[in-house]
Structure formats: C-alpha cells, structure tokens
C-alpha cells in the first residue's frame, strides 16, 4: 500500500501556482505562446479560475495537473496545462463547417435586417451550438464517457458548461487512468461581487454540478457553506476502507471537490450496499453539531426496502440484540447476552409482484437505533420479519443486481441556523 498523501496537497500546490502567476506575469511557462496575466485585471477581460489536481498513476506515482477555465485570452490549449475536453482537430472541423455560413448570414443581416433573416440566423446559430455541444464526451469514473446533453435536465445546457477547470482536470485524469486524490480552485484577476483575487472556490452549481454528478457518480441533493446531503449510490463506500483498492468513497469524492472539508466528513454511514441520503459536514463545527444530533437520536430517518416474500403485518416494532461474529466478519449474529439491542418501526407499503413473477413486500422502516446491519437483520431473522431484503448477499441469497434498501428521507437541525432541514428521494427500485 502506498503511503498517504498530505491532507491538502492540492491547495498547497495551488498557492504555489498563484505565486508563480504573480511573479512571472505569464500563464504559459514552458511553451512559445506567452499569455500575460495583466489582462485578467482589466475591465474588458476580467479574471478567471485556475485549478490544480493531485492524482496517482497506476504505479502509485504522484501526478500534478493544472488547468484554467474556458479559453485563456483566446487560447483554448496551452503547453503544460490540461487540454480542453473538445479535441482541437474536431473543434477546427466544426468551425470550418459552421462559421462561414453564420458569418455570411450575419453580414446579410447588417445590410438588410428582416424578421425572416433574423429567424434564419437564430436557427442556424442554435444548430451550430448543438453541434458544438455534441463534440463533448465527458469521461467518468465508470470508464464510459457521457454526452454533455444527457447531464442537464431537459437538455438545457448553460453557456460554458464543460469548460471549467475542475471539469478539465478531472476529465484529463479519468481519461489517462489517473486516480484523483485532491483538487483546489482559485480565482485570479479583477475582483467582482462574487469573486475575490486568490480566493479559493468550489465548483459552481449551475454548470459544474450536473457534470460532476455524471463524472464522479456523486448526486448532491443539497449544499451550503456548512454541509452537503448526498444521494449515495449502492456499491459505493461511505468512507474509505483499508488498502488502496478501498479508497474510493463518498468522503474521498467530496473532499476531491471540497478539500477544506474535514478529513472525516461523513457525519454518519450507510452500508456499501445501501443507497440513499448521507449527510456530509464541510467544516468541523458542522460535523460536531450534526453528529451530536445523531448521538442524541434527534435525527429522523426512514428507509424503503423490498423484502423477498409476503409480510402479513401492516405495521409493528422489532427489538432484537445482535453482535459481530468475529469468525465471519462482517456478519452479525443474534445474542441475547452480549448483543446490542436495536429497535426498528415498520409500516407495510404494499405487496407487489416482481418481474420474475415472485411476490415482494415494499416496506418503510424507521430505525430508532443505528446498529450495524440493523434493518437487514430485522428483516431476515426469524425473530424479526423472517423475510430477507432482496439482493442481501449477507443475510439472504443475494440473487439480485443490488441490495434493495434505500435511505429515503432524513430530517435534522441545520448547524448554523438551527432550522429543521428535511430531504427526500425517489425509490430507486
């Protein structure tokens, strides 16, 4: 196993990059096309975002990447910086196909501005814009690239999407078999109402969030300055495990985007096989506040599950004691003497027929305690409901593509405002 990287390496490298930009007064340090940084402080040009990403290659070597958002004073690609996601050859072919006709129509409009010509040019511009968006192939952790249009609701793509430095950095890493470890972005140039020179910022919600969701498979339901609520997919760890092969998790993906988040930022955990809502703290104060609510049972959660077979009870309460089986980790076993008691309320939603013809019970669970594998055990054990959750590879037969258990709702007090926050998701099965 490789030794761990420093906690915030990207931010340290980003500060070093900022100092070089100020000292050298140019963006491209190695190539022939020198871009002056002075233009970033003018009203006409304005500032831009720069980013640094620390990654590891397949041999475990540290790799350092840097990028700028959009085009840097007209230059889409500069030597030593992560390239634009649209390859230069494809971009030039696109320009050669669409630009001459648009320029011809624009010139015609300058001579004779009619409604018909204006409409024709508008249609032509929209067609060209869609063709440009179609050039984007967004790399993902899963290895299968995604089209830009598929990442935005209704296909409405904000201008500049896919050009932010965070997207460039992650795109380069994922397409070159590099494992991202940490990332930091800072603003350089003329200050605005929302951006300050050399200040660090996270990825934007409008353009970056939908793309990052597709790239990292990280569905951010809510984010503010103190916390995030993430809809965790099944088969992803909540927190990193032991060994390099178990480092990918919600925590590591969150800290890739928000390097200032606490090293242990997941306030609670979901089993790897369980999907659903997970609360992430973005600072230590928020972590302590929300974790206190979990300890004092102030957080309200519900889960939905699909059980293999018919449960006749409409509702009820399950109280059973379990403990770890040290000879068969991570299995839990029933033990009235040494086990920890767990309590779950259940409400039957309905009995339904699956695609294979078998009957299943859709159940709503309200856990009053948070024991390991509590809902899985309370479902499967004969002293509980006696019907395992479909897809449970530990306490059932595992005969499904996933565990049919989902953390559906969560409610807690916001650590700063003390207001009640409530979040809900759709059933994924």
Secondary structure, 3 states (H helix, E strand, C coil): CCCCCCCCHHHHHHHHHHHHHHHHCECCCCCCCCCEHHHHHCCCCCCEEEEEEEEECCCCCEEEEEEECCCECCECCCCCCCCCCCCHHHHHHHHHHHHHHHHHHHHHHHHCCCHHHHHHHHHHHHHHHHHHHCCCEECCCCCCCEEHHHHCHHHCCCCCCCCCHHHHHHHHHHHCCCEEEEEEEEEECCCCCCCCCCCECCCCHHHHHHHHHHHHCCEEEEECCCEEEEEECCCCECCCCCCHHHCCEHHHHHHHHCCCCCCCCECCCCCCCCEEEEEEECCHHHHHHHHHHHHCCCCEEEEEEEEECCCCCCEEEEEEEEEECCCCCCCEEECCCCCEEEEEEEEEEEEEECCCCCEEEEEEEEECCCCCCHHHHHHHCCCCCCCCECCCCCCCCCCCCCCCEEEEEEEEECCCCCCEEEEECCCCC
